[in-house]
Amino acid sequence: MTTTIKLYDLAAKDESIRFSPNCWRVRLALAHKNLPVETIAWRFTEKQEIAFSGQGKVPVLVDAGRCVVDSWAIAEYLEATYPDRPSLFNGVAGKALTRFVNDWTETVLHPAIARLILPEIHAMLHPRDQDYFKTTREAFFGCSLADLAAEREAHLSALRQALRPLAATLGQQPYLAGEGPAYADHVVFAALQWQRVCGGHDVTSAESALSGWFTRMLNAYEGLALAMPAAA
Amino acid sequence: MTTTIKLYDLAAKDESIRFSPNCWRVRLALAHKNLPVETIAWRFTEKQEIAFSGQGKVPVLVDAGRCVVDSWAIAEYLEATYPDRPSLFNGVAGKALTRFVNDWTETVLHPAIARLILPEIHAMLHPRDQDYFKTTREAFFGCSLADLAAEREAHLSALRQALRPLAATLGQQPYLAGEGPAYADHVVFAALQWQRVCGGHDVTSAESALSGWFTRMLNAYEGLALAMPAAA
């Protein structure tokens, strides 16, 4: 008997709005492997709901009684458990280099996007999440959400600058992983989906190679990412 | 009959000092494929010496009468021409993702290193190259070499910051390409070799994962890169 995979997925006040980049990676990886998933809306402060996972963050994946946390570990789990389905990494070298794309996304792209959209995320959250979010993020970035909002244009410019290597590569091939998307694309796109859903700023249109790829990724997997509305 | 591959290789006033990151990539790629090479010292203003290549920059590779320019094109040529030797890309996905590492190196790492070491490079060049170098580089960066030198500490800090994704990945695997080096490692290392030979600043020791990899790359291929002296 096969049970449907379950994914605890970060939600806004409107529980249909799912924005976490680390959860979007997993959604795309599951779609890449043609694995149906039941997502469970989860808020930052619902630590008790995922206490069974031994930690307090999403994504948390539950597959046939097995629990896996951390997006990279989930990708490795899916690749190892479903080897006959389309590959996320395309081999040992592909996986090693995807790790660099993952680390670039987390150390460069995520902070650049966070500085731009943290104020908007705060406004979208369930009221019971807002204090937790404000306190943890202001401590991490060492400034207030109001300070970040005041510098929005500078943060937008810095994000566009950070996207330069991505635009250069996509000017030469349709996806980061080559002729078709794979986990490297999922990771980078998920960061930009986070920005699209929470910030809605235009960060890709100035570079046609980048906007073409972004549109292809929105429409991939039967329009999975496009079905989530962008911020107004 | 096999003829030795020839490589036109950028040289300082002291013609034994070879520092070009784009030439070092090729040196390492050739060593990876166990292909001997005869390098030909070349200076920026010796355009006539490589006019046969149809353009004015090195690396220029000549192999059995065939001329190949541009470091990426040379890597593709070597991979296609010597497929039975150790791979530079490890497959189609490896090549696609190596392209991103290449573009990150060229759009992020090279400018960060250039801002730090352009004044030192200028001082090392053959006198007949110095005006050409100063004019073209000052135009590109929009400031004088003296301005760059005055901000050395800020440029050093920015370079260390730019290396964060690399350090994160190397904390989890011995090489960018996985268990052994490949062209992704050659490209990134060549940028840091450029800094080592011309600038000699310490940019890797604060991150043990980064310094460990840098040392392994210096010693790889029978110490090819280590044989070139660092700046004092």
HADDOCK unambig.tbl for C-alpha pairs under 7 A between the chains (distance, minus, plus):
assign (segid A and resid 90 and name CA) (segid B and resid 93 and name CA) 6.10 0.50 0.50
assign (segid A and resid 93 and name CA) (segid B and resid 90 and name CA) 6.11 0.50 0.50
assign (segid A and resid 93 and name CA) (segid B and resid 94 and name CA) 5.52 0.50 0.50
assign (segid A and resid 93 and name CA) (segid B and resid 177 and name CA) 5.59 0.50 0.50
assign (segid A and resid 93 and name CA) (segid B and resid 178 and name CA) 6.05 0.50 0.50
assign (segid A and resid 94 and name CA) (segid B and resid 93 and name CA) 5.52 0.50 0.50
assign (segid A and resid 94 and name CA) (segid B and resid 94 and name CA) 4.81 0.50 0.50
assign (segid A and resid 96 and name CA) (segid B and resid 176 and name CA) 6.27 0.50 0.50
assign (segid A and resid 96 and name CA) (segid B and resid 177 and name CA) 5.46 0.50 0.50
assign (segid A and resid 96 and name CA) (segid B and resid 178 and name CA) 4.88 0.50 0.50
assign (segid A and resid 97 and name CA) (segid B and resid 97 and name CA) 6.05 0.50 0.50
assign (segid A and resid 97 and name CA) (segid B and resid 176 and name CA) 6.07 0.50 0.50
assign (segid A and resid 97 and name CA) (segid B and resid 177 and name CA) 5.81 0.50 0.50
assign (segid A and resid 99 and name CA) (segid B and resid 169 and name CA) 6.31 0.50 0.50
assign (segid A and resid 100 and name CA) (segid B and resid 165 and name CA) 6.84 0.50 0.50
assign (segid A and resid 100 and name CA) (segid B and resid 166 and name CA) 6.93 0.50 0.50
assign (segid A and resid 100 and name CA) (segid B and resid 169 and name CA) 5.50 0.50 0.50
assign (segid A and resid 103 and name CA) (segid B and resid 165 and name CA) 5.15 0.50 0.50
assign (segid A and resid 103 and name CA) (segid B and resid 168 and name CA) 6.17 0.50 0.50
assign (segid A and resid 103 and name CA) (segid B and resid 169 and name CA) 6.23 0.50 0.50
assign (segid A and resid 104 and name CA) (segid B and resid 165 and name CA) 4.82 0.50 0.50
assign (segid A and resid 107 and name CA) (segid B and resid 164 and name CA) 6.79 0.50 0.50
assign (segid A and resid 107 and name CA) (segid B and resid 165 and name CA) 5.88 0.50 0.50
assign (segid A and resid 164 and name CA) (segid B and resid 107 and name CA) 6.79 0.50 0.50
assign (segid A and resid 165 and name CA) (segid B and resid 100 and name CA) 6.84 0.50 0.50
assign (segid A and resid 165 and name CA) (segid B and resid 103 and name CA) 5.14 0.50 0.50
assign (segid A and resid 165 and name CA) (segid B and resid 104 and name CA) 4.82 0.50 0.50
assign (segid A and resid 165 and name CA) (segid B and resid 107 and name CA) 5.87 0.50 0.50
assign (segid A and resid 166 and name CA) (segid B and resid 100 and name CA) 6.94 0.50 0.50
assign (segid A and resid 168 and name CA) (segid B and resid 103 and name CA) 6.17 0.50 0.50
assign (segid A and resid 169 and name CA) (segid B and resid 99 and name CA) 6.31 0.50 0.50
assign (segid A and resid 169 and name CA) (segid B and resid 100 and name CA) 5.51 0.50 0.50
assign (segid A and resid 169 and name CA) (segid B and resid 103 and name CA) 6.23 0.50 0.50
assign (segid A and resid 176 and name CA) (segid B and resid 96 and name CA) 6.28 0.50 0.50
assign (segid A and resid 176 and name CA) (segid B and resid 97 and name CA) 6.07 0.50 0.50
assign (segid A and resid 177 and name CA) (segid B and resid 93 and name CA) 5.59 0.50 0.50
assign (segid A and resid 177 and name CA) (segid B and resid 96 and name CA) 5.46 0.50 0.50
assign (segid A and resid 177 and name CA) (segid B and resid 97 and name CA) 5.82 0.50 0.50
assign (segid A and resid 178 and name CA) (segid B and resid 93 and name CA) 6.05 0.50 0.50
assign (segid A and resid 178 and name CA) (segid B and resid 96 and name CA) 4.90 0.50 0.50
